[in-house]
Amino acid sequence: MTRNKRLRKLSTSLLTVPMLMMFASGAMAEQEKPPVSTGGGVFYEIYINSFYDSNGDGHGDLKGITQKLDYLNDGKPRSSQDLQVNGLWLMPLNPSPSYHKYDVTDYYQVDPQYGNLNDFRTLMKEAHRKGIKLIMDLVINHSSSDHPWFKEASANPQSKYRDYYVWADKNTDLDEKGSWGQQVCHKNPNGEGYFYGTFWSGMPDLNFDNPEVREEMIKVGKYWLQQGADGFRLDAAMHIFKGQTKEGADKNIAWWNEFRSEMEKVNPDVYLAGEVWDKPETIAPYYGPLHSLFNFDLGGTILNSIKNGRDQGIATFTEKTLKLYKSYNKAALDAPFLSNHDQTRVMSELGGDVRKAKLAASILLTLPGQPFLYYGEEIGMKGEKPDEYLREPMRWYKGDGPGQTTWEKPKYNTGEVSVEAQLRDDDSLLESYRTLIRLREEHEALRSDSLEPVQTGYASVTAFKRTSGKETLYVYHNLSGEPVTLQIKDSDKGKWKVVFSTSKDVKVKKGTVMIPAYSSLITKEDRKS
């Protein structure tokens, strides 16, 4: 049965996943040119090499992303044919000797494997035309050891670039270990001495105590904004200085304040999302200069709750961290996510269970903030360490087909799941993501920064209230493999009605509702005037 045959007019009765699709998109105002997201939308992270190949060389590229924009967002608010994300995060695109490109050799160019500057500008133009923001990975904690700056600095102690990097002196502990026990002092490959590299010897740290380095990186940021970028995902934002120390953290925040101030001179609406992989108390001060920070702990809490079938404190953790973040910046915009390019993929974490993957998506997309999805997450791609297998080619088809990248032989994603197959399935994970994103777009309460935990008496249920203006929604997620029956009392101001459910088997009786295993339900107060 096709999607269109299954749709029917919205009523106060149960609204199931396939039914919601047309309502959510159809209720949005018709626009020839949709607005670019300003927060509360959904971002999509892309590893360019794996996404879509426009020229048949096996590698994804910028032209490929441009060609697949309609899959992500076709720019038609009434359409039901796209994912409807309104932001893209491109992993590093600068020239680099590595496959991942987190070690840059030229901050002002595009890696030839991915295309050129004209391709980037075209992508920006087309993305903006469809109402999509685009941020790019900015990797400035370190350069590549193959960068001309480091090559000259390491070979010539008198070079002006020597002070672009951090070198050991007589007081340096050459056996110093970093935050995760790694070696951070490395022998100079081109001469005498040792240099500091937080991540490895191929990534020498830049010296941000040097004003020339700061000026150069501000110049880099402004350059890409002038090419059309809307902002940056700031790699290793807490490692510019030694962020594990109070002095280093203070210097980091001062630097990012300086950087943001300079970027706003080019684009007052620039969006800066920082990677500070640490506990909330360490993350919070970075909300002074940055708009968003990735909420690593929340993603883990969601997945652990689903794996255990018991709430590990999803709503209470969210409420607590939001309160903490807003104590530093009232406009703090959380960046929740389930997995990224450094972590085991969601479907692997959840043992390949599509029901659990749908539930994870439902939880993520009903929480406050600006959620981030990792490419392929919406179709259930798998992946585990080492990192190359977290970044396998996007599966467009069961087999070969136009644009399918082949740079790496996949270990986990060999065609069992694909976009092609899920587009034909109204009950697919992809359809669930499409529906949930539209639901979020339709209900202002789901995009607001409000969240209040709701106690249900069931350890297997996480529940919370979302409010904005006159709309109050109650969100319930059954984390277990068994159905639960909840008591839902009428409010003093009126009765409640079901707005959305991920299951057609939800059963509503007077004062109670039965939520099936691994299912979600949203209700609202039906206030009579």
Secondary structure, 3 states (H helix, E strand, C coil): CCHHHHCCCCCCCCCCHHHHHHHHHHCCCCCCCCCCCCCCCCEEEECHHHHCCCCCCCCCCHHHHHHCHHHHCCCCCCCCCCCCCCEEEECCCCCCCCCCCCCCCCCCCCCCCCCCHHHHHHHHHHHHHCCCEEEEEECCCECCCCCHHHHHHHHCCCCHHHHHECECCCCCCCCCECCCCCECEEECCCCCCEEECCCCCCCCEECCCCHHHHHHHHHHHHHHHHCCCCEEEECCCCCCCCCCCHHHHHHHHHHHHHHHHHHHHHCCCCEEEECCCCCHHHHHHHHCCCCEEEEHHHHHHHHHHHHHCCCCCHHHHHHHHHHHHHCCCCCCCCEEECCCCCCCCHHHHCCCCHHHHHHHHHHHCCCCCCCEEECCHHHCCCCCCCHHHHCCCCCCCCCCCCCCCCCCCCCCCCCCCCHHHHCCCCCCHHHHHHHHHHHHHHCHHHHCCCCEECCCCCCCEEEEEEEECCEEEEEEEECCCCCEEEECCCECCEEEEEEEECCCCCEEECCEEEECCCCEEEEEEEECC
